Amino acid sequence: MCINNLLPSSHVDTFARDRLPPKEQWPLFIFDRPEIQYAEQLNVASELVDRHVIAGNGKLPALHGQSPLGPFTWTYEQLQQQVDRIAHVLVSDMGLVSGNRLLLRGANSPMTAACWLAGIKAGLVLVPTMPLLRSAELQKIIDKAQITAALCAASLADELDHCLDPLHPHNTPSLQKILHFGGTSSNTCLEERMFRHNADFQACTTSRDDVCLIAFTSGTTGVPKGTMHFHRDILAMCDLFPRHFLEMTSRDIVCGTPPLAFTFGLGGLLTFPLRYGASSILIEKYTPLSLLETISQYRATQCYTAPTFYRQMAQIAPQFDLSCLRHPISAGEALPDATRELWKKSTGQEITDGIGGTEMIHIYIASAGKHVRPGCLGYTVPGYRTQIVDDQMNPLPPGVPGRLAVRGPTGCRYLDDTRQQDYVKNGWNLPGDTFIMDEQGYFRYLARNDDMIVSAGYNIASPEVENALLEHPAISECGVIGTPDEDRGQIVTAFVVLKEGYVGSTQMEMALQQFVKDNFAPYKYPRKIIFVNQLPRTETGKVQRFKLQQLA
């Protein structure tokens, strides 16, 4: 069943519905599986929390967190109570109506999660933001989404408060109200207002086609975009990848590093576990050591993080009992084969790899366990359709590299952005990746379309060179780009972070170049190597290649 006709909106404030892209620029949405048939009226917060309480499972653990007094756990009943109180504050105290945009600013914690769920339950459109954003970046998001109110962790208040200050250069006229949580008692303290409300909150009656989330891209290109997602999209991402690849149940316990403001984290650390009656550990900040400790102590069954963390954790993983971990899940950027093998050698576990995106909301190609194949990312998640196409959108045969095209129950709808026409062509989403698909439907990732380096007529994928370099014992991490060259058009340039005990020098540069030549096609070797202390990354862990270009 294909759905591109919208049900009427239930929102009082129709800002989001009014700013969807024109229908002719939408991808084709496909709902042809029984697990993704949804009622016309749908509030996803009720599906994630209230449904479990009604079913008699309210005493099960939902969220685990840390406070100054030590670790704590909220059951589904306790989470529901917190969500209802916050929803009352949003509607009764702040005067918000359905369809208003609510900015959420907070590190991973049960309270941040409860605020997200409360906003959805009240019929608002949530706009989560990365904790490290500064006022200039927040200003652009607030202005773009015309946000009127915000819930903000007290520890992150300074930058957002600038946007409320009429004398500050980053003032945003639309933003009128901010309540802080996790701080001391004051007139702007969310907790103080919450405990004036004890009554249950009746979930706002929203349409499955109402926008409930505007997720801004993480900014690897430097220009973030707002992606608009419906209530049905949140459930669809929960009902496909975790069902078919993770075989998720109420017995699962999840943890990980991606922020809830990043859809990889929103799914993996909040909506996936709540959808299945499982529980999630939400902790503000991890190191590789503390993440391993958390897995071992809580007996976590799923871990979500980026390849860089797996590479760092692999060095010390044998010190911990990780027998509980069924799925170490990687996404956010390409997983190098060297990292996969290092983790497997250290733990005996296959990494569950996947690729998704903010525009698609979550993972649409993946592999897990016995279905993992060396050199391949995976195969299409049930419910999605994928193909490899050329620049004219003609399908390409197996074995021929080209652009990945995807469609299914989720897809790209940018908020007021002309780049919609670049992302969607002929009803297909074009995430911007170059792949090869084999005869069995497995996909091998080559690069982002704009990360393909053309040097002296050779097409060279940046991740392929990164994989080659990462096999050298001196390298901790690296990023590869193409830089202009008069003779070759572009040359392969590598930014390299060395492990402790190694020194960047001309001799090290030559050794690394020779290592790539000896083990891989010689034309792929980096003709220029720049030693750095760290790579520029987004909060989600992705290398910011545009910053590497600036450094070069």
Kinemage of the C-alpha trace (Angstrom):
@kinemage 1
@onewidth
@group {chain A} dominant
@subgroup {mainchain}
@vectorlist {calphas} color= white
{ca met a 1} P 0.000 0.000 0.000
{ca cys a 2} L 1.387 3.407 -0.998
{ca ile a 3} L 0.413 6.461 1.065
{ca asn a 4} L 1.017 9.996 -0.149
{ca asn a 5} L -2.384 11.502 0.713
{ca leu a 6} L -2.491 13.081 4.158
{ca leu a 7} L -5.209 12.727 6.742
{ca pro a 8} L -6.496 16.080 8.078
{ca ser a 9} L -4.259 17.610 10.737
{ca ser a 10} L -5.470 17.830 14.321
{ca his a 11} L -3.059 20.664 15.134
{ca val a 12} L -4.360 24.038 16.256
{ca asp a 13} L -1.101 25.595 15.057
{ca thr a 14} L -0.639 24.341 11.493
{ca phe a 15} L 2.863 25.759 10.950
{ca ala a 16} L 4.445 22.353 10.325
{ca arg a 17} L 1.701 21.047 8.029
{ca asp a 18} L 1.753 24.311 6.058
{ca arg a 19} L 5.506 24.071 5.457
{ca leu a 20} L 5.773 20.532 4.196
{ca pro a 21} L 7.358 20.334 0.732
{ca pro a 22} L 5.028 20.271 -2.293
{ca lys a 23} L 3.578 16.775 -2.813
{ca glu a 24} L 5.303 16.398 -6.176
{ca gln a 25} L 8.669 16.627 -4.364
{ca trp a 26} L 7.867 13.853 -1.872
{ca pro a 27} L 9.266 10.333 -2.025
{ca leu a 28} L 6.797 7.500 -2.486
{ca phe a 29} L 5.792 6.100 0.917
{ca ile a 30} L 5.157 2.359 1.101
{ca phe a 31} L 3.224 0.601 3.877
{ca asp a 32} L 2.971 -2.974 2.605
{ca arg a 33} L 3.764 -4.951 5.745
{ca pro a 34} L 1.304 -5.901 8.520
{ca glu a 35} L 3.530 -4.535 11.314
{ca ile a 36} L 3.332 -0.971 9.956
{ca gln a 37} L -0.425 -0.564 9.569
{ca tyr a 38} L -1.419 2.247 11.909
{ca ala a 39} L -4.696 3.745 13.116
{ca glu a 40} L -5.705 7.094 11.664
{ca gln a 41} L -5.549 8.698 15.100
{ca leu a 42} L -2.219 8.070 16.757
{ca asn a 43} L -0.171 9.651 19.538
{ca val a 44} L 3.205 7.968 19.614
{ca ala a 45} L 3.906 8.862 23.268
{ca ser a 46} L 0.846 6.865 24.334
{ca glu a 47} L 2.036 3.942 22.237
{ca leu a 48} L 5.466 4.022 23.866
{ca val a 49} L 4.432 4.458 27.510
{ca asp a 50} L 0.697 4.346 28.314
{ca arg a 51} L 0.127 1.132 26.368
{ca his a 52} L 2.457 -0.820 28.689
{ca val a 53} L 0.797 0.537 31.835
{ca ile a 54} L -2.671 -0.312 30.492
{ca ala a 55} L -1.431 -3.830 29.668
{ca gly a 56} L -0.416 -4.356 33.313
{ca asn a 57} L 3.332 -3.948 32.785
{ca gly a 58} L 3.700 -0.664 34.631
{ca lys a 59} L 6.080 -2.135 37.224
{ca leu a 60} L 8.677 -3.077 34.603
{ca pro a 61} L 11.820 -0.909 34.435
{ca ala a 62} L 11.773 1.706 31.682
{ca leu a 63} L 14.679 4.128 32.185
{ca his a 64} L 17.865 3.918 34.244
{ca gly a 65} L 19.825 7.042 35.120
{ca gln a 66} L 22.451 8.612 37.352
{ca ser a 67} L 21.958 11.407 39.875
{ca pro a 68} L 24.245 13.018 42.473
{ca leu a 69} L 22.741 10.527 44.937
{ca gly a 70} L 23.571 7.544 42.761
{ca pro a 71} L 21.873 5.359 40.130
{ca phe a 72} L 18.087 5.193 39.902
{ca thr a 73} L 15.386 3.501 37.823
{ca trp a 74} L 11.967 4.660 36.670
{ca thr a 75} L 9.326 2.032 35.993
{ca tyr a 76} L 6.821 2.544 33.187
{ca glu a 77} L 4.309 3.794 35.784
{ca gln a 78} L 6.810 6.291 37.172
{ca leu a 79} L 7.783 7.415 33.696
{ca gln a 80} L 4.117 7.907 32.809
{ca gln a 81} L 3.643 10.028 35.927
{ca gln a 82} L 6.632 12.229 35.055
{ca val a 83} L 5.471 12.606 31.444
{ca asp a 84} L 1.934 13.551 32.502
{ca arg a 85} L 3.147 16.185 34.944
{ca ile a 86} L 5.425 17.781 32.335
{ca ala a 87} L 2.608 17.715 29.765
{ca his a 88} L 0.353 19.573 32.215
{ca val a 89} L 3.066 22.218 32.653
{ca leu a 90} L 3.406 22.626 28.897
{ca val a 91} L -0.321 23.093 28.359
{ca ser a 92} L -1.561 24.694 31.598
{ca asp a 93} L 1.450 26.736 32.747
{ca met a 94} L 3.103 27.602 29.418
{ca gly a 95} L -0.130 27.867 27.432
{ca leu a 96} L 1.103 25.800 24.478
{ca val a 97} L -1.329 24.358 21.943
{ca ser a 98} L -1.006 21.415 19.573
{ca gly a 99} L 1.334 22.095 16.687
{ca asn a 100} L 3.480 24.619 18.577
{ca arg a 101} L 7.184 23.853 18.296
{ca leu a 102} L 9.008 22.983 21.521
{ca leu a 103} L 12.794 23.112 21.611
{ca leu a 104} L 14.416 20.497 23.848
{ca arg a 105} L 17.967 20.954 25.060
{ca gly a 106} L 19.494 18.391 27.370
{ca ala a 107} L 22.077 15.645 27.619
{ca asn a 108} L 20.961 12.013 27.683
{ca ser a 109} L 19.009 11.440 30.910
{ca pro a 110} L 15.613 10.093 31.991
{ca met a 111} L 14.422 13.684 32.505
{ca thr a 112} L 15.346 14.684 28.942
{ca ala a 113} L 13.520 11.588 27.697
{ca ala a 114} L 10.439 12.418 29.794
{ca cys a 115} L 10.397 15.958 28.368
{ca trp a 116} L 10.511 14.553 24.821
{ca leu a 117} L 7.635 12.182 25.511
{ca ala a 118} L 5.597 14.875 27.290
{ca gly a 119} L 5.883 17.260 24.366
{ca ile a 120} L 4.682 14.553 21.988
{ca lys a 121} L 1.839 13.574 24.326
{ca ala a 122} L 0.711 17.215 24.448
{ca gly a 123} L 0.516 17.291 20.643
{ca leu a 124} L 3.551 19.552 20.204
{ca val a 125} L 6.258 19.349 17.544
{ca leu a 126} L 9.548 18.491 19.236
{ca val a 127} L 12.789 20.101 18.072
{ca pro a 128} L 15.628 18.391 19.976
{ca thr a 129} L 19.036 20.093 19.791
{ca met a 130} L 22.574 18.850 20.336
{ca pro a 131} L 23.977 19.821 23.766
{ca leu a 132} L 27.117 21.477 22.376
{ca leu a 133} L 25.343 23.933 20.056
{ca arg a 134} L 26.081 27.588 20.743
{ca ser a 135} L 23.632 30.486 20.648
{ca ala a 136} L 24.413 31.379 17.014
{ca glu a 137} L 23.541 27.833 15.924
{ca leu a 138} L 20.472 27.678 18.151
{ca gln a 139} L 19.300 30.989 16.717
{ca lys a 140} L 19.177 29.527 13.202
{ca ile a 141} L 17.148 26.522 14.362
{ca ile a 142} L 14.732 28.630 16.407
{ca asp a 143} L 14.171 31.077 13.575
{ca lys a 144} L 13.760 28.321 10.986
{ca ala a 145} L 11.196 26.383 13.048
{ca gln a 146} L 9.604 29.486 14.608
{ca ile a 147} L 9.940 28.006 18.076
{ca thr a 148} L 7.972 29.690 20.852
{ca ala a 149} L 8.994 27.670 23.938
{ca ala a 150} L 11.822 25.517 25.248
{ca leu a 151} L 12.681 23.028 27.963
{ca cys a 152} L 16.381 23.193 28.760
{ca ala a 153} L 18.724 21.463 31.190
{ca ala a 154} L 19.990 24.008 33.688
{ca ser a 155} L 23.577 23.008 32.937
{ca leu a 156} L 23.075 24.041 29.288
{ca ala a 157} L 21.007 27.158 29.912
{ca asp a 158} L 23.517 29.913 29.167
{ca glu a 159} L 23.641 29.594 25.379
{ca leu a 160} L 19.871 29.234 25.001
{ca asp a 161} L 19.171 32.099 27.406
{ca his a 162} L 21.105 34.374 25.026
{ca cys a 163} L 18.388 33.698 22.449
{ca leu a 164} L 15.787 35.055 24.882
{ca asp a 165} L 17.785 38.208 25.650
{ca pro a 166} L 16.520 41.125 23.507
{ca leu a 167} L 19.932 42.823 23.778
{ca his a 168} L 21.936 39.804 22.630
{ca pro a 169} L 22.959 39.582 18.931
{ca his a 170} L 21.509 36.050 18.779
{ca asn a 171} L 18.103 37.045 20.107
{ca thr a 172} L 15.191 35.186 18.504
{ca pro a 173} L 11.867 37.088 18.580
{ca ser a 174} L 9.680 33.970 18.367
{ca leu a 175} L 11.107 32.371 21.532
{ca gln a 176} L 9.098 33.588 24.533
{ca lys a 177} L 9.324 30.982 27.308
{ca ile a 178} L 12.052 28.737 28.719
{ca leu a 179} L 11.784 26.374 31.670
{ca his a 180} L 14.910 24.734 33.081
{ca phe a 181} L 15.193 21.254 34.557
{ca gly a 182} L 17.832 19.670 36.757
{ca gly a 183} L 18.696 22.938 38.508
{ca thr a 184} L 17.847 24.854 41.667
{ca ser a 185} L 14.342 25.938 42.565
{ca ser a 186} L 13.193 29.147 40.864
{ca asn a 187} L 10.357 30.597 38.849
{ca thr a 188} L 11.819 28.952 35.728
{ca cys a 189} L 12.269 25.510 37.327
{ca leu a 190} L 10.323 22.790 35.531
{ca glu a 191} L 10.365 20.384 38.492
{ca glu a 192} L 8.814 22.968 40.812
{ca arg a 193} L 5.891 23.395 38.435
{ca met a 194} L 5.573 19.668 37.731
{ca phe a 195} L 4.722 18.773 41.287
{ca arg a 196} L 1.754 21.116 41.306
{ca his a 197} L 0.103 18.648 38.897
{ca asn a 198} L -0.985 15.179 40.017
{ca ala a 199} L -3.790 14.358 37.594
{ca asp a 200} L -3.397 12.018 34.634
{ca phe a 201} L -2.889 13.778 31.306
{ca gln a 202} L -5.131 12.754 28.439
{ca ala a 203} L -2.955 12.424 25.337
{ca cys a 204} L -3.697 14.918 22.595
{ca thr a 205} L -5.666 13.268 19.808
{ca thr a 206} L -3.279 13.586 16.895
{ca ser a 207} L -3.351 12.200 13.388
{ca arg a 208} L -0.797 9.614 12.333
{ca asp a 209} L 0.108 12.173 9.649
{ca asp a 210} L 0.752 15.054 12.036
{ca val a 211} L 4.344 16.244 12.305
{ca cys a 212} L 5.682 15.449 15.782
{ca leu a 213} L 9.433 15.857 15.250
{ca ile a 214} L 11.690 18.291 13.403
{ca ala a 215} L 15.152 16.749 13.527
{ca phe a 216} L 17.982 18.940 12.325
{ca thr a 217} L 20.846 17.241 10.518
{ca ser a 218} L 24.091 16.965 12.433
{ca gly a 219} L 26.019 19.331 10.211
{ca thr a 220} L 28.832 17.368 8.525
{ca thr a 221} L 28.462 19.806 5.608
{ca gly a 222} L 28.194 22.849 7.858
{ca val a 223} L 24.614 23.681 6.799
{ca pro a 224} L 22.027 21.739 8.860
{ca lys a 225} L 18.536 21.075 7.516
{ca gly a 226} L 15.279 20.472 9.379
{ca thr a 227} L 13.698 17.089 8.621
{ca met a 228} L 9.992 16.667 9.435
{ca his a 229} L 8.661 13.364 10.761
{ca phe a 230} L 5.121 12.195 11.524
{ca his a 231} L 3.809 10.125 14.435
{ca arg a 232} L 3.636 7.154 12.068
{ca asp a 233} L 7.336 7.588 11.174
{ca ile a 234} L 8.424 7.151 14.792
{ca leu a 235} L 6.534 3.848 15.043
{ca ala a 236} L 7.698 2.651 11.630
{ca met a 237} L 11.360 2.999 12.592
{ca cys a 238} L 10.608 0.984 15.757
{ca asp a 239} L 8.689 -1.759 13.958
{ca leu a 240} L 11.201 -2.681 11.241
{ca phe a 241} L 14.955 -2.612 11.984
{ca pro a 242} L 14.763 -3.614 15.707
{ca arg a 243} L 12.142 -6.265 14.989
{ca his a 244} L 13.865 -7.950 12.056
{ca phe a 245} L 17.551 -7.485 12.883
{ca leu a 246} L 17.714 -7.147 16.683
{ca glu a 247} L 14.776 -9.456 17.497
{ca met a 248} L 14.018 -7.052 20.315
{ca thr a 249} L 11.949 -8.076 23.348
{ca ser a 250} L 10.976 -6.705 26.759
{ca arg a 251} L 14.047 -8.430 28.231
{ca asp a 252} L 16.460 -6.156 26.391
{ca ile a 253} L 18.520 -3.517 28.200
{ca val a 254} L 20.126 -0.893 25.964
{ca cys a 255} L 22.864 1.696 26.386
{ca gly a 256} L 25.049 3.855 24.179
{ca thr a 257} L 26.536 7.210 23.313
{ca pro a 258} L 24.465 8.938 20.572
{ca pro a 259} L 22.492 11.979 21.808
{ca leu a 260} L 18.705 11.737 21.906
{ca ala a 261} L 18.733 14.779 19.599
{ca phe a 262} L 20.275 12.525 16.921
{ca thr a 263} L 17.748 10.108 15.419
{ca phe a 264} L 20.229 7.209 15.801
{ca gly a 265} L 20.129 7.862 19.556
{ca leu a 266} L 16.418 8.691 19.670
{ca gly a 267} L 15.582 5.323 18.160
{ca gly a 268} L 18.184 3.122 19.780
{ca leu a 269} L 18.132 4.612 23.272
{ca leu a 270} L 14.510 5.695 23.677
{ca thr a 271} L 11.804 4.731 21.201
{ca phe a 272} L 13.087 1.209 20.363
{ca pro a 273} L 13.242 -0.018 23.971
{ca leu a 274} L 9.968 1.677 24.955
{ca arg a 275} L 8.203 0.209 21.932
{ca tyr a 276} L 9.106 -3.313 23.114
{ca gly a 277} L 8.641 -2.782 26.855
{ca ala a 278} L 12.414 -2.961 27.376
{ca ser a 279} L 14.609 -0.562 29.356
{ca ser a 280} L 17.305 1.982 28.521
{ca ile a 281} L 20.310 3.350 30.425
{ca leu a 282} L 20.539 7.103 29.816
{ca ile a 283} L 23.793 8.616 31.044
{ca glu a 284} L 25.085 12.056 30.119
{ca lys a 285} L 28.625 11.266 29.052
{ca tyr a 286} L 30.615 8.113 28.391
{ca thr a 287} L 34.231 7.223 27.883
{ca pro a 288} L 35.148 3.906 26.256
{ca leu a 289} L 35.961 2.607 29.738
{ca ser a 290} L 32.712 3.757 31.367
{ca leu a 291} L 30.622 2.385 28.494
{ca leu a 292} L 32.194 -1.045 28.941
{ca glu a 293} L 31.614 -0.795 32.691
{ca thr a 294} L 27.958 0.081 32.065
{ca ile a 295} L 27.429 -2.884 29.726
{ca ser a 296} L 28.951 -5.245 32.272
{ca gln a 297} L 27.242 -3.821 35.380
{ca tyr a 298} L 23.734 -3.495 33.924
{ca arg a 299} L 24.068 -6.634 31.767
{ca ala a 300} L 23.119 -4.617 28.720
{ca thr a 301} L 22.049 -6.614 25.671
{ca gln a 302} L 22.390 -3.824 23.093
{ca cys a 303} L 24.932 -1.034 22.751
{ca tyr a 304} L 24.691 1.844 20.269
{ca thr a 305} L 27.786 3.847 19.383
{ca ala a 306} L 30.013 4.974 16.522
{ca pro a 307} L 32.940 3.009 15.015
{ca thr a 308} L 35.513 5.189 16.799
{ca phe a 309} L 34.215 4.028 20.191
{ca tyr a 310} L 34.288 0.356 19.189
{ca arg a 311} L 37.875 0.731 18.080
{ca gln a 312} L 38.837 2.336 21.402
{ca met a 313} L 36.808 -0.114 23.489
{ca ala a 314} L 38.316 -3.124 21.737
{ca gln a 315} L 41.688 -2.367 23.318
{ca ile a 316} L 40.329 -2.980 26.846
{ca ala a 317} L 37.212 -5.108 26.225
{ca pro a 318} L 38.808 -8.412 27.380
{ca gln a 319} L 38.874 -6.972 30.926
{ca phe a 320} L 35.052 -7.069 31.081
{ca asp a 321} L 32.338 -9.706 31.029
{ca leu a 322} L 30.397 -8.782 27.885
{ca ser a 323} L 28.636 -12.135 27.493
{ca cys a 324} L 25.284 -10.335 27.977
{ca leu a 325} L 25.743 -8.207 24.844
{ca arg a 326} L 23.742 -9.606 21.926
{ca his a 327} L 24.060 -6.621 19.600
{ca pro a 328} L 26.891 -4.095 19.545
{ca ile a 329} L 25.292 -1.722 17.009
{ca ser a 330} L 27.249 0.710 14.847
{ca ala a 331} L 25.915 3.566 12.729
{ca gly a 332} L 26.480 7.260 12.194
{ca glu a 333} L 29.456 6.757 9.870
{ca ala a 334} L 30.999 3.931 7.877
{ca leu a 335} L 32.301 0.996 9.927
{ca pro a 336} L 35.850 0.113 8.774
{ca asp a 337} L 36.512 -3.607 8.319
{ca ala a 338} L 39.626 -3.156 10.454
{ca thr a 339} L 37.459 -1.951 13.357
{ca arg a 340} L 34.959 -4.783 12.883
{ca glu a 341} L 37.742 -7.363 12.950
{ca leu a 342} L 39.463 -5.735 15.936
{ca trp a 343} L 36.221 -5.851 17.952
{ca lys a 344} L 35.501 -9.447 16.931
{ca lys a 345} L 39.020 -10.550 17.818
{ca ser a 346} L 38.727 -8.825 21.193
{ca thr a 347} L 35.198 -9.977 22.134
{ca gly a 348} L 34.170 -12.765 19.769
{ca gln a 349} L 31.149 -10.664 18.741
{ca glu a 350} L 30.038 -9.464 15.329
{ca ile a 351} L 29.125 -5.793 15.187
{ca thr a 352} L 25.589 -5.155 13.932
{ca asp a 353} L 26.170 -2.547 11.245
{ca gly a 354} L 23.612 -0.259 9.653
{ca ile a 355} L 23.162 2.870 7.614
{ca gly a 356} L 20.349 5.346 8.071
{ca gly a 357} L 20.014 9.091 8.129
{ca thr a 358} L 18.132 11.965 9.674
{ca glu a 359} L 16.041 12.339 6.519
{ca met a 360} L 14.976 8.670 6.650
{ca ile a 361} L 14.868 8.822 10.483
{ca his a 362} L 16.736 5.534 11.059
{ca ile a 363} L 18.389 2.446 9.583
{ca tyr a 364} L 17.304 0.998 6.207
{ca ile a 365} L 20.272 -1.273 5.319
{ca ala a 366} L 21.884 -3.502 7.951
{ca ser a 367} L 23.388 -6.868 8.846
{ca ala a 368} L 23.709 -8.770 12.105
{ca gly a 369} L 25.164 -12.005 13.458
{ca lys a 370} L 25.531 -14.836 10.965
{ca his a 371} L 24.303 -12.581 8.158
{ca val a 372} L 27.381 -10.341 8.359
{ca arg a 373} L 29.655 -10.552 5.319
{ca pro a 374} L 33.200 -9.143 5.254
{ca gly a 375} L 33.403 -5.964 3.217
{ca cys a 376} L 29.614 -5.532 3.081
{ca leu a 377} L 27.362 -3.253 5.087
{ca gly a 378} L 24.322 -5.484 4.752
{ca tyr a 379} L 21.010 -5.894 2.965
{ca thr a 380} L 17.738 -3.982 2.834
{ca val a 381} L 15.632 -3.776 5.997
{ca pro a 382} L 12.194 -5.373 5.346
{ca gly a 383} L 9.684 -2.666 4.479
{ca tyr a 384} L 12.158 -0.665 2.393
{ca arg a 385} L 13.089 -0.808 -1.301
{ca thr a 386} L 16.612 -0.037 -2.506
{ca gln a 387} L 18.372 0.185 -5.830
{ca ile a 388} L 21.588 1.520 -7.325
{ca val a 389} L 21.094 4.209 -9.979
{ca asp a 390} L 23.150 6.428 -12.245
{ca asp a 391} L 22.943 10.227 -12.390
{ca gln a 392} L 19.843 9.969 -14.636
{ca met a 393} L 18.100 7.651 -12.130
{ca asn a 394} L 18.496 4.596 -14.365
{ca pro a 395} L 18.852 1.354 -12.348
{ca leu a 396} L 22.326 -0.181 -12.532
{ca pro a 397} L 23.089 -3.932 -12.578
{ca pro a 398} L 24.815 -5.786 -9.709
{ca gly a 399} L 28.519 -5.055 -9.428
{ca val a 400} L 28.333 -1.542 -10.877
{ca pro a 401} L 28.921 1.373 -8.472
{ca gly a 402} L 26.304 4.094 -8.350
{ca arg a 403} L 24.037 6.200 -6.177
{ca leu a 404} L 21.902 4.519 -3.536
{ca ala a 405} L 18.148 5.149 -3.891
{ca val a 406} L 15.740 4.208 -1.064
{ca arg a 407} L 12.031 4.325 -0.341
{ca gly a 408} L 9.713 2.798 2.233
{ca pro a 409} L 7.459 3.919 5.090
{ca thr a 410} L 9.748 6.853 5.996
{ca gly a 411} L 11.411 9.484 3.861
{ca cys a 412} L 12.613 13.026 3.370
{ca arg a 413} L 10.408 16.056 3.962
{ca tyr a 414} L 12.562 19.120 4.590
{ca leu a 415} L 11.226 22.164 6.395
{ca asp a 416} L 11.140 25.024 3.870
{ca asp a 417} L 14.310 23.962 2.030
{ca thr a 418} L 15.068 23.999 -1.682
{ca arg a 419} L 17.406 21.025 -1.168
{ca gln a 420} L 14.302 18.812 -1.075
{ca gln a 421} L 14.574 18.597 -4.869
{ca asp a 422} L 18.138 17.293 -4.582
{ca tyr a 423} L 17.315 14.600 -2.022
{ca val a 424} L 14.186 13.208 -3.698
{ca lys a 425} L 14.055 12.211 -7.392
{ca asn a 426} L 11.309 10.245 -9.125
{ca gly a 427} L 9.810 9.214 -5.789
{ca trp a 428} L 13.138 7.884 -4.443
{ca asn a 429} L 15.235 9.222 -1.563
{ca leu a 430} L 18.876 9.797 -2.510
{ca pro a 431} L 20.858 9.789 0.749
{ca gly a 432} L 24.071 10.788 -1.030
{ca asp a 433} L 26.010 7.516 -0.810
{ca thr a 434} L 27.865 5.511 -3.426
{ca phe a 435} L 27.401 1.725 -3.157
{ca ile a 436} L 27.842 -1.495 -5.080
{ca met a 437} L 25.119 -4.147 -4.775
{ca asp a 438} L 25.955 -7.790 -5.466
{ca glu a 439} L 23.779 -10.529 -6.958
{ca gln a 440} L 22.495 -11.546 -3.497
{ca gly a 441} L 21.338 -8.028 -2.619
{ca tyr a 442} L 24.219 -7.229 -0.267
{ca phe a 443} L 25.544 -3.664 -0.363
{ca arg a 444} L 29.186 -2.616 -0.219
{ca tyr a 445} L 29.678 0.961 0.858
{ca leu a 446} L 32.180 3.016 -1.126
{ca ala a 447} L 31.781 6.626 0.015
{ca arg a 448} L 29.548 9.608 0.300
{ca asn a 449} L 28.932 10.812 -3.238
{ca asp a 450} L 30.969 13.924 -2.512
{ca asp a 451} L 33.734 11.878 -0.826
{ca met a 452} L 34.732 10.111 -4.038
{ca ile a 453} L 38.217 11.295 -4.997
{ca val a 454} L 39.064 11.419 -8.714
{ca ser a 455} L 42.850 11.356 -9.060
{ca ala a 456} L 44.542 11.017 -12.445
{ca gly a 457} L 41.394 9.320 -13.774
{ca tyr a 458} L 41.071 6.850 -10.880
{ca asn a 459} L 37.961 6.844 -8.683
{ca ile a 460} L 39.064 6.414 -5.062
{ca ala a 461} L 36.647 6.135 -2.132
{ca ser a 462} L 37.795 7.984 1.002
{ca pro a 463} L 36.587 5.244 3.423
{ca glu a 464} L 38.554 2.643 1.477
{ca val a 465} L 41.811 4.511 2.106
{ca glu a 466} L 40.827 5.057 5.736
{ca asn a 467} L 40.261 1.308 6.122
{ca ala a 468} L 43.693 0.649 4.649
{ca leu a 469} L 45.446 3.077 6.990
{ca leu a 470} L 43.614 1.810 10.074
{ca glu a 471} L 45.234 -1.589 9.657
{ca his a 472} L 48.610 -0.021 10.488
{ca pro a 473} L 49.429 -0.527 14.198
{ca ala a 474} L 50.516 3.113 14.693
{ca ile a 475} L 47.200 4.683 13.710
{ca ser a 476} L 44.452 5.504 16.202
{ca glu a 477} L 42.064 7.151 13.730
{ca cys a 478} L 42.176 8.943 10.415
{ca gly a 479} L 40.138 10.938 7.919
{ca val a 480} L 40.757 11.046 4.179
{ca ile a 481} L 39.738 13.694 1.637
{ca gly a 482} L 40.669 14.760 -1.859
{ca thr a 483} L 42.560 18.042 -2.218
{ca pro a 484} L 43.184 19.997 -5.437
{ca asp a 485} L 46.285 19.147 -7.450
{ca glu a 486} L 47.420 20.771 -10.689
{ca asp a 487} L 48.664 17.571 -12.293
{ca arg a 488} L 46.181 14.962 -11.024
{ca gly a 489} L 43.059 17.024 -10.444
{ca gln a 490} L 42.934 15.753 -6.864
{ca ile a 491} L 45.293 13.879 -4.589
{ca val a 492} L 44.465 11.622 -1.661
{ca thr a 493} L 45.164 13.512 1.573
{ca ala a 494} L 45.028 11.769 4.948
{ca phe a 495} L 44.679 13.359 8.384
{ca val a 496} L 46.142 10.903 10.867
{ca val a 497} L 45.939 10.617 14.674
{ca leu a 498} L 48.751 8.416 15.953
{ca lys a 499} L 48.608 6.145 18.990
{ca glu a 500} L 50.572 7.024 22.086
{ca gly a 501} L 54.252 6.279 21.640
{ca tyr a 502} L 54.368 7.113 17.920
{ca val a 503} L 55.607 10.414 16.484
{ca gly a 504} L 54.550 12.149 13.276
{ca ser a 505} L 57.574 12.599 11.040
{ca thr a 506} L 58.731 12.344 7.451
{ca gln a 507} L 59.828 8.777 8.163
{ca met a 508} L 56.365 7.902 9.581
{ca glu a 509} L 54.674 9.485 6.578
{ca met a 510} L 56.773 7.403 4.180
{ca ala a 511} L 56.149 4.246 6.207
{ca leu a 512} L 52.386 4.744 6.097
{ca gln a 513} L 52.432 5.442 2.366
{ca gln a 514} L 54.466 2.306 1.735
{ca phe a 515} L 52.128 0.274 3.956
{ca val a 516} L 49.133 1.238 1.793
{ca lys a 517} L 51.072 0.557 -1.421
{ca asp a 518} L 52.135 -2.883 -0.181
{ca asn a 519} L 48.670 -3.996 0.895
{ca phe a 520} L 46.264 -2.218 -1.463
{ca ala a 521} L 46.120 -0.897 -5.011
{ca pro a 522} L 49.093 1.500 -5.151
{ca tyr a 523} L 47.130 4.326 -6.806
{ca lys a 524} L 45.061 4.639 -3.611
{ca tyr a 525} L 47.946 5.583 -1.337
{ca pro a 526} L 47.781 9.018 0.350
{ca arg a 527} L 50.194 11.339 -1.401
{ca lys a 528} L 49.925 13.773 1.486
{ca ile a 529} L 49.670 12.914 5.194
{ca ile a 530} L 48.943 15.497 7.880
{ca phe a 531} L 49.437 14.468 11.513
{ca val a 532} L 46.866 15.926 13.917
{ca asn a 533} L 45.974 15.490 17.591
{ca gln a 534} L 42.293 14.866 16.883
{ca leu a 535} L 39.777 14.862 14.041
{ca pro a 536} L 36.932 17.395 13.883
{ca arg a 537} L 33.714 15.538 14.617
{ca thr a 538} L 30.054 16.310 15.106
{ca glu a 539} L 28.408 15.433 18.421
{ca thr a 540} L 27.176 12.255 16.744
{ca gly a 541} L 30.756 11.147 16.023
{ca lys a 542} L 30.881 11.827 12.292
{ca val a 543} L 34.067 13.277 10.829
{ca gln a 544} L 33.412 16.823 9.553
{ca arg a 545} L 35.127 16.540 6.200
{ca phe a 546} L 34.372 20.136 5.285
{ca lys a 547} L 36.581 21.144 8.240
{ca leu a 548} L 39.329 18.852 6.975
{ca gln a 549} L 39.069 20.701 3.658
{ca gln a 550} L 39.496 23.977 5.517
{ca leu a 551} L 42.523 22.595 7.384
{ca ala a 552} L 44.053 21.349 4.139
